[in-house]
Amino acid sequence: MSSIEYKISPSDFEMIRSVLDDAGYDVSVLVEDQSLFNTAALLVTKLFLSGVDSRSALAAKLECQLGRAGKHRQSCGLSLSRYAIQGLPIELQFPHAYKSSTVAN
């Protein structure tokens, strides 16, 4: 069994880095949330290796998959993992029914 070896040229590496930087995944994100930075870098690298070699296409796919990094970005991992196990609370499952029943009381 042989492994496939991929080579990324310095100019391609610079393009990948600039796509990450432009989307906000820069050194500050690496320091604050290494997992988020690694996820973004891995996504862009895998897309590039799969044949997506346009800078704008990589940026668009990164934006679509992970969004932009920055202070406006909220980490939702804690609440979502809880809901994945327990399910959504009733007021979030049926927001209109919950509002009308509380207003009527």
C-alpha positions in Angstrom: 0.0 0.0 0.0 1.5 3.3 -1.0 0.6 6.7 0.1 -0.2 9.6 -2.3 2.2 12.5 -1.9 0.9 16.0 -2.6 3.2 18.9 -3.2 2.1 22.5 -2.8 4.3 25.2 -4.4 5.4 28.2 -2.4 3.1 30.4 -4.5 0.1 28.1 -4.0 0.9 28.0 -0.2 0.9 31.8 -0.2 -2.4 31.9 -2.0 -3.9 29.5 0.6 -2.5 31.7 3.4 -3.9 34.8 1.9 -7.4 33.3 1.5 -7.3 32.4 5.2 -6.1 35.9 6.1 -8.7 37.7 4.1 -11.4 35.6 5.7 -10.1 36.6 9.2 -8.3 33.3 9.9 -5.0 34.9 10.8 -2.4 34.7 13.6 -4.8 36.2 16.2 -7.3 33.3 15.5 -4.5 30.8 15.7 -3.6 32.1 19.2 -7.3 32.4 20.4 -8.8 29.3 18.9 -6.2 26.9 17.4 -8.9 24.4 16.6 -10.9 26.9 14.5 -7.8 28.0 12.6 -6.8 24.4 11.9 -10.2 23.5 10.7 -10.2 26.5 8.3 -6.7 25.7 7.1 -7.4 22.0 6.6 -10.6 22.9 4.6 -8.9 25.3 2.3 -6.0 22.9 1.8 -8.2 19.9 1.0 -10.3 22.0 -1.4 -7.1 23.1 -3.2 -5.7 19.6 -3.4 -9.1 18.4 -4.8 -8.7 20.8 -7.7 -10.3 24.0 -6.5 -7.4 26.3 -7.5 -9.2 29.6 -7.9 -8.6 32.1 -5.1 -12.2 33.4 -5.3 -13.7 29.8 -5.3 -11.6 28.9 -2.2 -12.7 32.0 -0.4 -16.4 31.4 -1.3 -16.3 27.8 -0.1 -14.6 28.8 3.1 -17.2 31.5 3.7 -20.0 29.0 3.0 -18.6 26.3 5.2 -17.2 28.2 8.2 -18.0 31.8 7.7 -15.6 34.6 8.5 -13.5 34.6 11.6 -13.6 37.5 14.0 -15.2 39.0 17.0 -18.7 38.8 15.5 -18.3 35.1 15.3 -20.0 33.2 18.2 -19.0 29.8 19.3 -22.1 27.6 19.4 -20.4 24.3 20.2 -21.5 24.2 23.9 -25.3 24.7 23.4 -25.4 22.6 20.1 -23.8 19.6 21.6 -26.3 19.7 24.5 -29.2 19.9 22.1 -27.7 17.1 20.0 -28.0 14.8 23.0 -31.2 16.2 24.7 -33.1 17.7 21.8 -34.3 21.3 21.4 -36.3 22.7 24.3 -40.0 22.9 23.4 -40.0 26.7 23.1 -37.3 26.4 20.4 -39.1 23.6 18.6 -42.4 25.4 18.3 -41.7 29.1 18.9 -45.1 30.3 17.6 -47.1 27.9 19.6 -45.1 28.7 22.8 -45.5 32.5 22.3 -49.3 32.2 21.8 -49.8 29.9 24.8 -47.8 32.2 27.1 -49.6 35.3 25.9 -53.0 33.7 26.4 -52.3 32.8 30.1 
